[in-house]
Amino acid sequence: MTKLLTLIFIISSLFIFGFNYNDRTVISKITPPKNWPKPNYNFENNPITEAGFKLGRKLFYDPGLSRNNTISCAHCHLQYTGFAHVDHRVSHGIDGKKGTRNAPALINLIWNTSFHWDGGVNHIELQPINPIEHPAEMDNSLINVLNYLNSSETYTALFFEAFNDSIVSSSSFLKALTQFTGSLISSNSKYDQYLKKDRSFTQQEENGLKLFKKNCNNCHTAPLFNSNRFENNGIPIDTLFNDLGRYKITNNPLDSLKFRVPTLRNIEFTFPYMHDGRYKTLRQVIDYYTEDINIKNPQLSPQLRKKIVLSSNEKKDLIAFLKTLTDKDFLYNKRFSFPR
């Protein structure tokens, strides 16, 4: 009898939600842009389908994943700011609790070899578990999330549509989210169009590009503008947070105050900057690296031990180049927006 009722529910759900087998057709294998490296996550075991992508998007924007139905993934990762959070220096979660780090931008994640500022997670499918279970973020448990999803007729039908199984498992839940977050690829900035000779740079942007290649590209390496490394950039520890970075994961004293090198794509909109959000503007960041950094700090990354000297105009040129990394097609792509 139970099996019969389950079958009746599934069949009725197909009519209610307009199920179409075409929604299970693989719609993307994520072909990297020309001259980009091979992604570290390739969707071979999690092919993107229309149904899976839309389900992942719905989950991303659903506050029901949090303990008290108030915090969604999108709460700290806003599309128009590069899926970062500009309203606060550090993330704000459930019941107004504050985290200790700035919410990182979610851009080109399938090229990452690790996630979070300390690299505490090394697989994109597992990444959502941390914010879901963190007491200062969503303060829930994976078990509670699965119970919530399995108690929803809407979700069980959508999971059947995407994965041919109405029972929501941790695997299908995390794969659905990954189909969405892994699709957040930014590769059509003015810089990208410049490389393809579709657009030209101003003289100021050209100057900034030269300055960037000379002073910044070693850590923020094109085309992704990160390096998948952890570096100590010399910023003094914030005594409010006492965040030791990578050391918390490895317990290796050499990793103290090392943080993951973030991408600079869409950097114009992903402020505040640094792991603790201490700088509000790009000018403040550049002033730190040119004027305030202690190049004699023995823990400082070797890439930063040569003093960077920039005039006021050169700083403006560098900022002009950094703004060419803005990808408005990505920031305003309705496909990534709140599902309507």
N, C-alpha and C positions, 0 to 999 in steps of 0.2 A: 504493500500500500504506500509506504514511504517513497519507494522508488518511482511509483506511478505519479504521485503528487509532484515529485521533483521534475519528472519529465514534462508534466502538464505546465509547471511554472516556466520551465525553459522555453517551451514552445510558445507560450503566451508572451513571454518576454521578447521573443523575436518579432512579434507583431507590434508590441508596444514601442520598441526602440528602433524599428525599421531595419533589422539586421540584413546585411548584404554580404554575401561571401566575398565580393570584391574588396571589402574592407580588410580582408586578411591577405590581400596581395601585397607582396613586398614593394614598397614605394621608394625605398632609398637604401643604398648600400654605403652612403656617405663617401663619395669619390673625393679625395683630397684635391684642393686647388693645385694647379701646376706648380712644380718646384717646392711643394710643401712636403715635409717628412711623412712617413707612413704613420697613421694613428696607432696608439697603443691599445685601443679598444676598437674592434672592427665589426661588431654586430653579427659575426658569423653564427653565434648561438642565440642571438636575440634580434632577428631581422626586423627592421622598422616597417610596420604596416600602418595604414590609416587608422584602423581601430586602436592599435597599440599606442600610437602617437597621441591621439585625442584622449585616450584614457590617462596616459601619463600627464598630459597637460591639465586635465581635470583634477588629478591627484595633487599636482603641484600647487594649484590655487585653492585647495580645499582645507579650511581651518579645522575640519573634523579630524584631521590627523593629530591634533594636539589634545592634551588632557582635557581642556575645558572648551574646546571648539572655538578658540580665538586666534590661534596662530597658524598660518599656512607657510609653506616654503617661500611663497611670494612675499610674505610679510617682511622678510629680510633681503629678498632678492627681487628688486623691481626692474621690470624690463627696460624702461626708459633711462635707467642709470646703469645699463650694462649688466643687469641682474645683480647689482650690488645694493647698498643701502646708504643713502646720503644724509638721512635725517639725524643720525646719531653717530657719535665717535665710535662706539662699540655696539654690538647687536643688542636689541631689546626683545625679550621673549615673553613668556607667559607671566601673567600677573605683574607686568611691568619690570620683571627682573632683568638685570643687566649682565651681559656676558663680559668677557675680558678682551675680546678681539673684534676688530672691524670685520663685518661680513664681506667675504671675498666675492669678486665678480665671477659669474658663471659663464665663462666664454671658452669655447674650443676645448671642452673638458676631455674629449676622447684622446687628446694628445698628452694628457697628464699621466705621469707615472705615480703620483701621489696626490692626496687631497687634504685640505685644511692647511692652516699656516704652519703646523708642525709636521705635516705628512703622516698623521696618525692613521690614515686609511690609504690603502694602496690599490683600491679597485673601485671604479665608478659605481658599480651596482651596489656596493656596500656603503657608500658614502652617506646616503640619507639616514641610516640608522643612528648616527651620532647626533644630529640635531633633533631627531624625533625623541631620543631618550635623554638628551641633556636637560638637567633640571632647570637651567636658566633659559632654555629655548622652548621646545614643545612639551617637555616634561611628561612624555607618554612612554609606552612600551610597544615594541613590535607586536606582541601578542594582542594588546588592546586595539591596535590599529587593525589587525586582521579580523578581530571580532566585530569591529565597527563596519568594516567593508563587507564581511560575510552576512551581516544582519541587514544590509541594504539591498533591496530588490534591484534598484538602479545599478549598483556596482556589480552585483553578481551577474546580471545580464551583460554588462559591458565587458567584464572579464571573460565571459563565455565568448563574446563576439571577438575579442582580441586573442585569446589563448585556447579557445575550444574547451574551456573548463570553467564552470560557474563557481567552483570552490576557490576562493582567493588564498593563495599560498604566499609565503614570504618571497619565494622565487619570482612568481608572476607579478607581485606587487612591485618589487625592486626592478624588475625588467621593464615594466611599464613606465616607471619614473625615468629610467635610463633612456628609453626611446625618446622621451621629451628632452631631458637635459643634455643628452648626447647630441641632439640635433641643434643645439644652440651654437651655431658656427658663424663666426664673424670673419668675413674675408672679402668684403667689398667696400673698404674705406677709400678715401682719396689716394692714399698711399698705394693700395692695391691697383687702383685704376691707373696711377702714374707708372707703375711697373709694366702694365700692359700697354702703355702709351695711349691710353684713352683720355687722359687728362694731363695737364701740365702743372708743375709746381711754380709758385712765385719765387722770386729770388730769395726772399726771407726763408721760405720752406726749404729751398735747396741748401742754403747755408746751415739751417737747422739739421738737415739730414747728415751733412758732413760732420757736424759737431756730435751728433748722436753716434755715428759710426766710430768716431774717435774715442768717445768717452763712456758710452752706455751699452753698446751692442754686445759686449762680452758677457754681461749678465742677462740683459733683455734682448735675446738674440732673435733677429728676424728669421722666418716670417711670423712666428708665434709671439715674439717679443717677451718670452720668458726663457727659462733654461732648465726647468725641472730640478733645480739644485736648491740647496739650503745655504744661505749666506748670512754672515754677521755684518751688518752695514754700519755698525758702530753706534747706533742710537742707544743712549743710556736707558737702563731698565726703568719702566714706570713703576714707582713704588706703590701706587694704588693697586696695580694688578699683579706685580711681581711675576711676570710671565717670562719663563726661561726658554720658551720656544721648543726647538727640536730636542733639547735635553730631556724634556718630560717624557719623550717617547723612547729614547735610546739609553738614557742614564749615562751617556758618554760626556764627560766634562768638556770635550772639544766641541760638542754641539750646543753648548750654552749660548743663548741669545741668537741662535741661528733660526731663520724663518725662511719659508719657501719664497722664491723669487716670483712675484706675481706678473701676470701679463700686463703689458701697457696698451693693449688694444682697447679702444674706447676710454682711455685714461682721462679724457676731458670731462667725462660724466661719472666716473666711478669714485669720486672723492667721498669721504676724507681718505688720506693716504697713510701708508705704513700699517703694520699689523694691529696697532692700537689706535689708528685713526687720528694721530696727533697733529697732522698737517691738513689744512683745509684747501690749500691752493697748490698748483704746480710750482709756482714761484717759490713758495716756502720749501718745497722739496728740493728744488735746484739750489736754493740758498744754503740748505743744509749740506749738500754734497760738495759745494764749492767753498763754503766759508766756515761752517761749524763742525765738520767732521774732524775727528782726531786721527790723523793718518799714522800716528805712532802707537795707536792702540794695538797691542800684540794679538788680540783676538779678531781684529778687523780682517775681513775678506781680502785676500791678496790682490784681487782685482781693483780694490779701492785704495791701495797704499800709495798710489801716485796722485799727487794733488791735482785736482781739476781746477783750472783757471779759466774763468769766463767773464767777459765784460758784461755790462748791463744789457747792451744790444744783443750780444751773443746769447744771453739767457732768453731774451725775447724770441730770437730766431729758433732756439731749441724748442721752446713752447709752441711756436708756430708749426714746427714739424710734428710734435706730439699730437697736435690737434688734427693732423692729416690721418691719424689712426682711428678717427671717429667713423663709424659705419652706421649711417642713419637707416639704411635698409634693414639692418639687424635690430636697431633700437626701436623701430616703429613697425616691425613686421607683425601684422595682425595675426598671423598664424601662431605666434608665440604669446599672444595676449590672452587675457582672461577669457575663457570660453563663454560665448553668449548663446 
